[in-house]
Amino acid sequence: MSLGAGEIEAVVRELAPLVGSRVDAVRVHAERALTLELFGRAGPVLLLLSAEPDVTRLHVTRARPPQPATPFPFQVLLRREIEGARLAAIETLPGDRVVALALETPRGRLRLVGELTGRHGNLFLLGDDGIIRASAGRNLSQRRKLVAGEPYVAPAPPPSPRVERPRFTAEPSGPFPLSAAVEARYAALVQERLVAEGRRRLREPVRAGVARASRALEKLADEAARVPVAEADRRAADLLKANLRAVKRGEREVTLTEWTEEGPREVRVALDPALAPQANMERLYRRYRRIVESAERVAARTAGVRGREAALRSLLGEIDSAPLEELPRLEREARRLGAGPRPQPQPQPRPAGPGGRARARPEPLPYRVFRSAAGAAILVGRGAAENDRLTLRVARGNDLWLHARGVPGAHVVVRLEKGRGPDQGTLLDAAHLALHFSDARGAPQADVAYTRAKYVRKPKGAGPGAVTYSQEKVLLLRTEPQRIARLLAEEEGGQE
């Protein structure tokens, strides 16, 4: 729901007593929504201006909206430019849903323009010359170039005024009765929107976590299927051990008698003709032990992944019916299970640089930055394409490269000086991050491969994140939850 042009004009008429007020504070509480703390003849007043889709509106509010965890850049700019300014006028574009607040500052007049036009709404700060200083959100217009450094162009007027039925009844109570009616009508709508958005934000990564766990269980089942083959190797080795004198070197196959409860039966055992009979026996025993030891790890990992999958499915059910106040608790649980949402991206205002040209936004880093206990930088790829950038463009040849063995996961790079290797603590920290940001997350133990970055190659035609590596060593890692918790708690903001 959005205010119509006639409703905006009525609210602006009601706000006339605010002209002359001082702007004491600016708070941007959503990407395209803010409140101005004004002080004037009417005393302290909170004025809300929102161009957020479905809840575009302008009115005095009694409740201060909650602040985001990280301030929006538009707030930083507005505080610098308009705090302390005097509100000189509040105007509308006749017949359209555009409102402009004229602000007198020691450096000249500025205009805060709100296009309250629904899905394509936005907020702009203009200089006295009409040039856009910054906008709350990115340019959504296909016909107008609404970017910093360009002249502001108002939307084309509607072809004919729309006839609007009154939706708000202003009760004669308080100095701003129409604002009170608008605020009351929007309160439930805003609450519903917050709940729906909060649920969606949690639901998507949790569903992805369930899918990852299901894929991991399929791969673990394939590994578990190798155990019967191992048992056949053991029986063949036992037969060779009992019949070593009857086996000749150079044979490719030998038929031996196995005594069972049902009686004797003939068993064919394949041999390596290049090996002596005893060496063939030892080869079969080694293969048996390797598969059995792997099966024990697979069983432990399967139990852990299955428990995590069940917990995530249960969490999905809670998310679908959770009220707003329960969402923070569910987000903490999702993060504990390794399926928390990414931090919400903050919009970047684009103030004009020298010559009126907008400064380009810096390209986001393709990795997260952590620090080992010894202070070494550990870089963790954010996704498949970002893994390629980290490994092939950011990593230096001598840097240490790690990856959870045999499962999809993030590329991990440890910055190292030439000729130096990592200390044991840094190696364990990096290996824990490689395991945590992989499909083996939650396993009590798993293999992590590591090598120098110069030994990692991208095969021609391989998909994003797919690489081959050589000269690797393998670390059988036993998970330390306290180590993971320490590393995650001290994640840095993208600076090495």
N, C-alpha and C positions, 0 to 999 in steps of 0.2 A: 504494500500500500504506500502511495506517495501523495503528498499534498498537491492539490490542483493549483493552477495559477491564481484563481480567485481566492482560494484559501490562504495562499502565501501573501497576497496583497492585504487581506484582512488582518493577518498576524502582524505584518509590517506596520499597519496603521496603529495597532495596539502597542507596538514597541516604540512609538514616537517619543515617550518620556525618557527613553534611554539615551537619546542623542545628547551629547555633551559629557557622557560618562567616560571615566578613565579605564583603560584596559589594564587590570592588575596582574592577570595571569592568563596563559593560554595552555590548554591541555588537549592534545590530540589522542583520543581514546580508541579510534579505529582508523583504518587506512584513509577513509574519506569522511571523517566525522570529528568534530572538535567542540569544546566549550570555551567561551570567553568569560572570565570573571571580571565583571564590570562594577564600578562604584560611581554613583552619581546622585541625582536628586531622589531617586527611588531607593537609595541605599545599596547594599551589595546585592547583585543579581547575577545569576548564571544563565548565559544565553547559549543554547545548543544549536549548532548548524551541522546538518548531516546530509551528505550526498551518497550515502551507502545504498546499494540497490534494495528496493522494497521498503526501506524505512527512511527515505529522503524527507527531511522536514526542517522547520525553523520554529523555535519557540523558547520561551523562558522555562527553565527546569528547576525543580526543587532538589532533585537527587543528582549528585555528582557521579557520572559513569565511572566504572572501575578503570584504573590505568593499566596498560599492558606492561608485561615484565620488562620489555626493552622499549625505550622511547622511540617513537617514529621520527625519522629525520625531519619531516615537515614541521614537527613541534619545535625542534631545535632552531630551525630557521625562523619560525614565527616568533618565538620568544625573543630572539635577537632583534627582530625588525619591528614588532608592534607592541610589545609589553611597555606600558607607560604612555602609549598613544591615546589620543582623545577621539572618541567616536563622533565624527562630524555629521554623518547622515546614514540612513538605511533606505535603500531604494530598490525598486523592482523593475524588471523589464516588462513593460505593459503587455498583458496577454500571454506571458510566458513564465516558466518556472525558474527564473533566474533572479537572484538577489545579490546586491552589492553593498558592502559596508565600507564607507569612506572613513579613513583613519588619518588624523593629523599627527605627524611625528616631528621631532626636531630636524630630521633630515628631509622633510617634505611629505607630501600626501601619498598614501598608499591605498589600494583598494583590495579588499578580500571578497572575491566573487564566488558565489556558490551556484553551480548549475544543478538544480534539484530535479533532474530530468529522469530519474529512475535508473535503469541499467547502465546508462552512459554518463551518469552524474559525476561531477568532480569539483574540487575546490582549487582556486588559483589565487596567488598573491601577485598583484600588478603594481608596477611603479607608476609615478605620476604621468609618465609618457605613454602609458598603456602597454608597455612591454611586460611580458610574463616573467616574473622573477623565479617562481617555482610553482609546482602543482603537487597536490596531495597524492594523486595516483598517476599512472601513465596515461598518455593520450589515447582515448577510446574513439575519437571522432575520425571518420574516414574522409570527411570533406574539409575539415579545418586543421591547420597545423598548430596544435596547442602544446607547444614545448617551450622550455625556458629560452629566452633570448629572442622570441618571435612576438609580434604584436598580437594582443588578444583580439579575437574575432568572436562576437556574440553569435549564438545560434540564430538561424533564419527564423523570422516570426512565423507562428502557425498561420495557415491559410485563412482560418476564421476562428473567432473565439468560441471555445466550447462552453456549452451550458452545463453548469455544475449544480448538482443538488446539494444543499447544505448537509454536511455530515457531522458537524460539531456544534453543540449547544453551549454557549458561554454562560455559565451560572454567575450571577453578580456577586462573586465572593473573591476578595483579594484584588490586587492592582492589575493582574494579567489573567482574566478569566478564560479568554480564548486559548491562551497557552496551556492553562491547566487542563482544559478539555482535550486538546491535542495530545498532551503528555499522557493523560489517562488512557486514551484510545490506543496509543502506540506501545504502552508498557507491556501488555500481554503479547503483542506482536514481536517486540524486541526479545522478550523472554523465550518465545517459541523459536525464534531465529537462532538465539544463542545455544539453545539445547540441541537443535538440529545440526548446527555447524559443529558443536562440540562432539556430538556422537559420530558425525561423519569423519571428523579429524582422527578419532580413535579407531573407528571401525576399519578403515582402509589398511593401516599398518598391521593390525591384529589379523585381519584376513590374510594378508601377505605372509605373516608369521605362520599361520596354519598351513598355508600352501608349501612354505619352505620345509616345515616339519614333515609333511606328507611325502615330499620328494626325498627327504633324508631317510625316512623309514623304508621307502622302496629300495633305495641303494643299500641300506643295511640288510634288508631281506635278501638281496642278491648275494651279498657277502656271506650271510649265514648259510646260504644254499651250498656253499663250498665245503661245509663240514663233512657231509657223507663221503665226498671224494677223499678227504683226509683220512677217514677211517679205512677206506680201501687201501690207501698208501701204507698205513700201519700194518694191516694184515699181510700185504705183499712183502713188507720188510721183515716181518716175523717169519714168513715162509722162507725167505732167502737166508735168514740167520740160521734156520734149522737145517738148511740144505746147501750150505756154502760149498762143500766139497763136490757136490753134484753139478755145480754151475761152472761153465768154462768162460774165460775172458773172450770177448769178441762176439758173443751171442747177442742177438737182438731180442730174443724172446725165449723164455723157458717155461715149461709146463711142470708144475709141482703139485703134490698131493696135500690137501688140507683135511685134517681130521675134525669132523664136527659131530654134534650129537646125533645127527641123522646118518652118520657114516662118512666114509671118505668121498672127496670130490676133487676133480682136477681144476686147477687154477692157472691161468696164463698170466705171466708177469713180464711186462715190457722192460727191456734193459737198454742201457747205453753201451754199445759195443766198445767204446773207447775206454770204459772204466772197468776196473777189476770187480769181481763179484762183491767183495766187501764194500767197495766204494759205491756200488749201486745200492746196496743195502743202506748205507749211511745217507745217501742222497734221498731215499724215500723217507727215512726217519726225520731228516731235517725238514722236508716239505710238510710232513705230518705235524711236527711241532710248530712250525711257522703258522700253519692254518689254524691249529687249535688255539695258540696264543692270540691270534687275531680274532678268533671266534669269541674269546672271553671279553676282549675289548668291544667287539660288536654287540654282544649281549648287554654289556653295561651301557653303551651308548644308546642302544635301542630302548632300554628302560627309561633313560633320561629323556630322550626325544619324545617317546610316547607319553610320558607324564606331562611334558611341556605342551604337546599338542592338545591333550585333554584340558589342561588349564586354560589354554588360549580359546578353545571352543566354548568353555564355560564363561570366559570373560566376554566373548562376543554376545552371548545371551544377556549378560548383565548390561552391556553397553546399549543394546537396543531398547531397554526400558528404563534407563537410569535418568533421574532428574538432574538438573544442572549442578546442584551442590555435591552430587556423588561423582561427577566426572573427574575432578582432580585426583580422588583416591583411585579410580580406575586407570587413570593415566600412569600413576605411580606403579600400579600392578603390571600394566603393559610394559613399562620400562624394565621392571624387574625380570620379566619374562623375555626381554630382548626384542620387544615389538612395539616400542613406544613411537609416537609420531615424531617427525623431524621438527625442529624449532621452526615456528612460523616465519617465513621470509618477510623482512621489513621493506616497504617500498622506499626507493631512493629518490628524493627530490633532485631535480637537475638545475641547480642555480647556474645562471649565466656566467661564463668565464670572461676573460678579456676579449673585448671586441664584440660582446653580446652573444658569442657562440656558446652553446651548451657544452659543458664538460662531459666527456664520455664516462660511463659507469665502469669501474674496474671489473675485470672478468673475475667471477668467483673462483676461489681456489678449488682444485679437484680433490682435495683431501682434508681430513681432520688432523689436528696436531695434538699430540700427547707428549709428555715428558717422562722419561724413565727416572727411577729413583736417583740415578747418577747424573741426571740433567740432560741426557741425549734426546734430540728431537726424534719422535717416532711419527711417521706420516701414514695415514690409513685412507685408502681410496674410498670415495663415497658411492661408487656404482661402477658398472661395467666399463662405460666410456671413460669415466674418471680414472679407473684403474689403468687404462692405456696411457692416459696423459701423465699420471704419476710415474709409472714404470719407464715409459719410453722417452718422456720429455723432461721430467723433473729430477728423477733419480740420477745420481752420478755413478760412474762405473764401479767405484770402490764401495759405494753404499751397500748395506746389507738388505737383501730382499727376502721376504717371508710369505708363506701362503699355507693355509690349512691343507693337508695332503688328502687328495682324493675326493674333495667336496667343493662346491662353489663357494667363493668367499672373496673378501677384500684383499687387494695387494697391500702389503705393509713394507715400508722402507725406513731403515734406520740410517740417519746421517752419520757418516764416519770420515775421519781424516785419512788421507792417503797413508797406506802402510800400517794402519791400526785396525784392530778387531774390536768387537763389542765386549764389554765386561759381562760376566755371567748374569748379573741382575738385569742389565739392559736387554740381553738376549731373551731372558724369561719374560720380561715385560712385553717385548714386541711379539713373542710367540703367543702370549695370552690374548693380545689384541687381535692377532691373526685368527685365533680360534673363536674369539667372541664375535667377530664380524664375519662369520661363515655359517654354513648350514650345520656345522658340528657344534654350534653354541649350546651350552648346557650339558655337554658330555663330560663325564668325570675325568676322562683322559682321551687323548687323540694325538695323531702324528702331525707335526708341523715341519715342512721342508724349508730350508734356508740356503741361500747362496749369495754371491756378489751380484749386483744389478747388471754387471757387464755380461753375465752368463744367461741372461733372460732374453729371449727372442720372440718376435711376433711372426708366426707363420703367414705366408702369403694367403690372402683370402679368409683368414680366421676372423671370427666374429669379435665384437667388443669384449675386452677383458681376457680373451683367450691367448695364452702364451705358452712357450716351451722353455725349459730351463735345464741346465746341466751343472756339473761340479757341485751338486747339492749335498747337504747333510740332512739327516732326519732326526728331529728331537721328539721323543715320546713324552708328551707333556701331561702331567697330572695337574688338573685345574685347581687353582687357589682362588676361591671367591673373593678373599680380602684383597688380593693383588688387583683383580679386575675392578673391584669397587673403588680402590684408590686411583687407578688410572682414569676411570670414567669421571670421577669427581673432579679431577684436575685437568680436564680437557681445556685446551687453550682456544682463543678466538681466531685462529687461522694465521697466526704470526709465528715464524720459527724462532 
